[in-house]
Amino acid sequence: MAEIINLRQAKKRRAREEKAAKAETNRARFGRSKGERQKTETERDKAARDLDGKKLD
């Protein structure tokens, strides 16, 4: 037979896992120094400029 689970505990466990995943993404987005953020932004801008420069008219 199937394993019996407590739905309340399962909901809480799933909520904790979702919260942990969101915290991980926030650490990646906001947990960086100003220099790292600027470097990422300049790399993204350069990639966009390079892509625009290679477009055919």
MMTF fields as JSON, N, C-alpha, C and O atoms, coordinates in Angstrom:
{
  "mmtfVersion": "1.0.0",
  "mmtfProducer": "UNKNOWN",
  "numBonds": 227,
  "numAtoms": 228,
  "numGroups": 57,
  "numChains": 1,
  "numModels": 1,
  "chainsPerModel": [1],
  "groupsPerChain": [57],
  "chainIdList": ["A"],
  "bondAtomList": [4, 2, 8, 6, 12, 10, 16, 14, 20, 18, 24, 22, 28, 26, 32, 30, 36, 34, 40, 38, 44, 42, 48, 46, 52, 50, 56, 54, 60, 58, 64, 62, 68, 66, 72, 70, 76, 74, 80, 78, 84, 82, 88, 86, 92, 90, 96, 94, 100, 98, 104, 102, 108, 106, 112, 110, 116, 114, 120, 118, 124, 122, 128, 126, 132, 130, 136, 134, 140, 138, 144, 142, 148, 146, 152, 150, 156, 154, 160, 158, 164, 162, 168, 166, 172, 170, 176, 174, 180, 178, 184, 182, 188, 186, 192, 190, 196, 194, 200, 198, 204, 202, 208, 206, 212, 210, 216, 214, 220, 218, 224, 222],
  "bondOrderList": [1, 1, 1, 1, 1, 1, 1, 1, 1, 1, 1, 1, 1, 1, 1, 1, 1, 1, 1, 1, 1, 1, 1, 1, 1, 1, 1, 1, 1, 1, 1, 1, 1, 1, 1, 1, 1, 1, 1, 1, 1, 1, 1, 1, 1, 1, 1, 1, 1, 1, 1, 1, 1, 1, 1, 1],
  "groupList": [{"groupName": "MET", "atomNameList": ["N", "CA", "C", "O"], "elementList": ["N", "C", "C", "O"], "formalChargeList": [0, 0, 0, 0], "bondAtomList": [1, 0, 2, 1, 3, 2], "bondOrderList": [1, 1, 2], "singleLetterCode": "M", "chemCompType": "L-PEPTIDE LINKING"}, {"groupName": "ALA", "atomNameList": ["N", "CA", "C", "O"], "elementList": ["N", "C", "C", "O"], "formalChargeList": [0, 0, 0, 0], "bondAtomList": [1, 0, 2, 1, 3, 2], "bondOrderList": [1, 1, 2], "singleLetterCode": "A", "chemCompType": "L-PEPTIDE LINKING"}, {"groupName": "GLU", "atomNameList": ["N", "CA", "C", "O"], "elementList": ["N", "C", "C", "O"], "formalChargeList": [0, 0, 0, 0], "bondAtomList": [1, 0, 2, 1, 3, 2], "bondOrderList": [1, 1, 2], "singleLetterCode": "E", "chemCompType": "L-PEPTIDE LINKING"}, {"groupName": "ILE", "atomNameList": ["N", "CA", "C", "O"], "elementList": ["N", "C", "C", "O"], "formalChargeList": [0, 0, 0, 0], "bondAtomList": [1, 0, 2, 1, 3, 2], "bondOrderList": [1, 1, 2], "singleLetterCode": "I", "chemCompType": "L-PEPTIDE LINKING"}, {"groupName": "ASN", "atomNameList": ["N", "CA", "C", "O"], "elementList": ["N", "C", "C", "O"], "formalChargeList": [0, 0, 0, 0], "bondAtomList": [1, 0, 2, 1, 3, 2], "bondOrderList": [1, 1, 2], "singleLetterCode": "N", "chemCompType": "L-PEPTIDE LINKING"}, {"groupName": "LEU", "atomNameList": ["N", "CA", "C", "O"], "elementList": ["N", "C", "C", "O"], "formalChargeList": [0, 0, 0, 0], "bondAtomList": [1, 0, 2, 1, 3, 2], "bondOrderList": [1, 1, 2], "singleLetterCode": "L", "chemCompType": "L-PEPTIDE LINKING"}, {"groupName": "ARG", "atomNameList": ["N", "CA", "C", "O"], "elementList": ["N", "C", "C", "O"], "formalChargeList": [0, 0, 0, 0], "bondAtomList": [1, 0, 2, 1, 3, 2], "bondOrderList": [1, 1, 2], "singleLetterCode": "R", "chemCompType": "L-PEPTIDE LINKING"}, {"groupName": "GLN", "atomNameList": ["N", "CA", "C", "O"], "elementList": ["N", "C", "C", "O"], "formalChargeList": [0, 0, 0, 0], "bondAtomList": [1, 0, 2, 1, 3, 2], "bondOrderList": [1, 1, 2], "singleLetterCode": "Q", "chemCompType": "L-PEPTIDE LINKING"}, {"groupName": "LYS", "atomNameList": ["N", "CA", "C", "O"], "elementList": ["N", "C", "C", "O"], "formalChargeList": [0, 0, 0, 0], "bondAtomList": [1, 0, 2, 1, 3, 2], "bondOrderList": [1, 1, 2], "singleLetterCode": "K", "chemCompType": "L-PEPTIDE LINKING"}, {"groupName": "THR", "atomNameList": ["N", "CA", "C", "O"], "elementList": ["N", "C", "C", "O"], "formalChargeList": [0, 0, 0, 0], "bondAtomList": [1, 0, 2, 1, 3, 2], "bondOrderList": [1, 1, 2], "singleLetterCode": "T", "chemCompType": "L-PEPTIDE LINKING"}, {"groupName": "PHE", "atomNameList": ["N", "CA", "C", "O"], "elementList": ["N", "C", "C", "O"], "formalChargeList": [0, 0, 0, 0], "bondAtomList": [1, 0, 2, 1, 3, 2], "bondOrderList": [1, 1, 2], "singleLetterCode": "F", "chemCompType": "L-PEPTIDE LINKING"}, {"groupName": "GLY", "atomNameList": ["N", "CA", "C", "O"], "elementList": ["N", "C", "C", "O"], "formalChargeList": [0, 0, 0, 0], "bondAtomList": [1, 0, 2, 1, 3, 2], "bondOrderList": [1, 1, 2], "singleLetterCode": "G", "chemCompType": "PEPTIDE LINKING"}, {"groupName": "SER", "atomNameList": ["N", "CA", "C", "O"], "elementList": ["N", "C", "C", "O"], "formalChargeList": [0, 0, 0, 0], "bondAtomList": [1, 0, 2, 1, 3, 2], "bondOrderList": [1, 1, 2], "singleLetterCode": "S", "chemCompType": "L-PEPTIDE LINKING"}, {"groupName": "ASP", "atomNameList": ["N", "CA", "C", "O"], "elementList": ["N", "C", "C", "O"], "formalChargeList": [0, 0, 0, 0], "bondAtomList": [1, 0, 2, 1, 3, 2], "bondOrderList": [1, 1, 2], "singleLetterCode": "D", "chemCompType": "L-PEPTIDE LINKING"}],
  "groupTypeList": [0, 1, 2, 3, 3, 4, 5, 6, 7, 1, 8, 8, 6, 6, 1, 6, 2, 2, 8, 1, 1, 8, 1, 2, 9, 4, 6, 1, 6, 10, 11, 6, 12, 8, 11, 2, 6, 7, 8, 9, 2, 9, 2, 6, 13, 8, 1, 1, 6, 13, 5, 13, 11, 8, 8, 5, 13],
  "groupIdList": [1, 2, 3, 4, 5, 6, 7, 8, 9, 10, 11, 12, 13, 14, 15, 16, 17, 18, 19, 20, 21, 22, 23, 24, 25, 26, 27, 28, 29, 30, 31, 32, 33, 34, 35, 36, 37, 38, 39, 40, 41, 42, 43, 44, 45, 46, 47, 48, 49, 50, 51, 52, 53, 54, 55, 56, 57],
  "secStructList": [7, 7, 7, 7, 7, 7, 2, 2, 2, 2, 2, 2, 2, 2, 2, 2, 2, 2, 2, 2, 2, 2, 2, 2, 2, 2, 2, 2, 2, 2, 1, 1, 7, 2, 2, 2, 2, 2, 2, 2, 2, 2, 2, 2, 2, 2, 2, 2, 2, 2, 2, 2, 2, 6, 7, 7, 7],
  "xCoordList": [0.824, 0.0, 0.867, 2.08, 0.23, 0.937, 1.321, 0.694, 2.341, 2.805, 1.867, 1.458, 1.534, 0.638, 1.475, 2.506, 1.003, 1.723, 0.767, -0.441, 1.322, 0.544, 0.557, 1.617, -0.611, -0.685, -0.19, 0.436, -0.459, -0.004, 1.519, 2.103, 2.148, 3.611, 4.168, 5.2, 3.495, 3.958, 3.872, 4.778, 2.792, 2.654, 3.739, 4.333, 3.994, 5.035, 6.412, 7.214, 6.683, 7.976, 8.139, 9.206, 7.082, 7.143, 7.335, 8.092, 6.647, 6.797, 8.227, 8.788, 8.82, 10.206, 11.161, 12.091, 10.934, 11.802, 11.688, 12.692, 10.46, 10.272, 10.924, 11.532, 10.796, 11.409, 12.933, 13.591, 13.485, 14.936, 15.409, 16.466, 14.632, 15.005, 14.964, 15.845, 13.943, 13.845, 14.996, 15.547, 15.356, 16.473, 17.77, 18.606, 17.945, 19.148, 19.248, 20.321, 18.128, 18.162, 18.397, 19.099, 17.812, 18.027, 19.474, 20.025, 20.103, 21.518, 22.353, 23.323, 21.981, 22.73, 22.511, 23.442, 21.294, 20.993, 21.507, 22.126, 21.252, 21.515, 22.741, 23.174, 23.298, 24.419, 25.764, 26.72, 25.864, 27.122, 27.595, 26.801, 28.89, 29.447, 29.121, 28.688, 29.336, 29.046, 29.895, 29.404, 31.16, 32.042, 31.582, 31.633, 31.132, 30.64, 29.386, 29.226, 28.495, 27.273, 27.624, 27.047, 28.556, 28.945, 29.607, 29.374, 30.43, 31.089, 30.054, 30.147, 29.082, 28.029, 27.234, 26.896, 26.936, 26.167, 26.948, 26.38, 28.24, 29.035, 29.177, 29.168, 29.31, 29.387, 28.087, 28.105, 26.95, 25.649, 25.478, 24.973, 25.896, 25.806, 26.698, 26.294, 27.909, 28.831, 28.258, 28.351, 27.67, 27.081, 25.941, 25.786, 25.132, 24.03, 24.573, 24.045, 25.622, 26.22, 26.817, 26.658, 27.508, 28.103, 27.004, 27.152, 25.93, 24.831, 24.201, 23.901, 24.0, 23.433, 24.369, 23.916, 25.671, 26.639, 26.691, 27.123, 26.263, 26.324, 25.017, 24.918, 24.026, 22.758, 22.877, 23.587, 22.185, 22.147, 20.98, 19.891, 21.21, 20.126, 19.331, 18.382],
  "yCoordList": [-1.19, 0.0, 1.252, 1.191, 2.364, 3.64, 4.07, 3.681, 4.86, 5.367, 6.465, 7.332, 6.425, 7.424, 8.641, 8.527, 9.824, 11.055, 12.047, 12.013, 12.909, 13.964, 15.156, 15.719, 15.541, 16.605, 17.939, 18.71, 18.215, 19.48, 19.545, 20.566, 18.457, 18.423, 18.485, 19.113, 17.843, 17.866, 19.28, 19.719, 19.995, 21.383, 22.263, 23.085, 22.088, 22.898, 22.591, 23.5, 21.312, 20.934, 21.537, 22.051, 21.476, 22.038, 23.554, 24.118, 24.215, 25.671, 26.023, 27.001, 25.233, 25.488, 25.318, 26.107, 24.285, 24.056, 25.183, 25.613, 25.668, 26.788, 28.051, 28.812, 28.273, 29.448, 29.376, 30.388, 28.189, 28.007, 28.251, 28.844, 27.796, 28.018, 29.506, 30.015, 30.197, 31.636, 32.377, 33.32, 31.95, 32.574, 32.382, 33.285, 31.222, 30.947, 31.889, 32.415, 32.098, 33.003, 34.435, 35.188, 34.822, 36.179, 36.376, 37.46, 35.343, 35.473, 35.681, 36.439, 35.015, 35.176, 36.569, 37.161, 37.1, 38.409, 39.564, 40.491, 39.511, 40.673, 40.534, 41.516, 39.365, 39.153, 39.373, 38.662, 40.339, 40.6, 42.014, 42.891, 42.224, 43.548, 44.458, 44.001, 45.735, 46.712, 46.442, 46.546, 46.098, 45.812, 44.613, 44.625, 43.576, 42.39, 42.713, 42.244, 43.518, 43.913, 44.729, 44.508, 45.662, 46.487, 45.641, 45.858, 44.678, 43.809, 42.997, 42.876, 42.449, 41.679, 42.552, 42.127, 43.767, 44.686, 45.06, 45.096, 45.338, 45.698, 44.514, 44.69, 43.303, 42.117, 41.923, 41.58, 42.143, 42.007, 43.067, 42.773, 44.299, 45.375, 45.092, 45.32, 44.596, 44.287, 43.177, 43.239, 42.166, 41.065, 41.581, 41.144, 42.517, 43.082, 43.912, 43.836, 44.702, 45.504, 44.616, 44.892, 43.545, 42.624, 41.973, 41.825, 41.595, 40.962, 41.942, 41.583, 43.19, 44.21, 44.503, 44.764, 44.458, 44.734, 43.634, 43.879, 42.44, 41.315, 41.08, 40.168, 41.89, 41.731, 42.187, 43.143, 41.5, 41.883, 42.821, 42.62, 43.838, 44.788, 44.38, 45.069],
  "zCoordList": [0.0, 0.0, 0.0, 0.202, -0.227, -0.263, 1.151, 2.136, 1.212, 2.498, 2.988, 2.216, 4.253, 4.839, 5.213, 5.877, 4.766, 5.083, 5.734, 5.504, 6.533, 7.161, 6.207, 5.934, 5.701, 4.697, 5.242, 4.515, 6.494, 7.086, 7.076, 6.715, 7.47, 7.475, 6.057, 5.82, 5.126, 3.738, 3.174, 2.466, 3.481, 3.009, 3.602, 2.906, 4.887, 5.536, 4.949, 4.733, 4.693, 4.12, 2.729, 2.395, 1.917, 0.573, 0.633, -0.158, 1.575, 1.718, 2.126, 1.632, 3.023, 3.439, 2.267, 2.1, 1.453, 0.3, -0.715, -1.284, -0.947, -1.878, -1.34, -2.092, -0.036, 0.581, 0.483, 0.243, 0.668, 0.563, -0.868, -1.079, -1.85, -3.247, -3.586, -4.28, -3.098, -3.341, -2.67, -3.237, -1.468, -0.756, -1.524, -1.567, -2.127, -2.915, -4.115, -4.408, -4.807, -5.957, -5.511, -6.185, -4.369, -3.867, -3.446, -3.635, -2.875, -2.514, -3.765, -3.751, -4.837, -6.082, -6.663, -7.21, -6.551, -7.138, -6.295, -6.818, -4.991, -4.15, -3.26, -2.657, -3.165, -2.261, -2.907, -2.597, -3.797, -4.495, -4.208, -3.868, -4.349, -4.121, -5.301, -6.359, -5.099, -6.15, -7.392, -8.516, -7.192, -8.318, -9.124, -10.354, -8.425, -9.134, -9.937, -11.064, -9.352, -10.071, -11.312, -12.377, -11.191, -12.33, -13.408, -14.597, -13.003, -13.971, -14.742, -15.963, -14.049, -14.705, -15.658, -16.763, -15.236, -16.078, -17.332, -18.424, -17.192, -18.37, -19.323, -20.541, -18.767, -19.631, -20.4, -21.582, -19.725, -20.381, -21.461, -22.545, -21.171, -22.159, -23.371, -24.512, -23.118, -24.215, -25.094, -26.32, -24.465, -25.238, -26.107, -27.248, -25.573, -26.355, -27.521, -28.631, -27.279, -28.347, -29.42, -30.609, -29.018, -29.984, -30.831, -32.044, -30.197, -30.932, -31.916, -33.055, -31.467, -32.35, -33.531, -34.645, -33.269, -34.33, -35.383, -36.51, -35.035, -35.976, -36.715, -37.536, -36.429, -37.109, -38.553, -38.863, -39.413, -40.819, -41.053, -40.515, -41.85, -42.132, -43.338, -43.714]
}
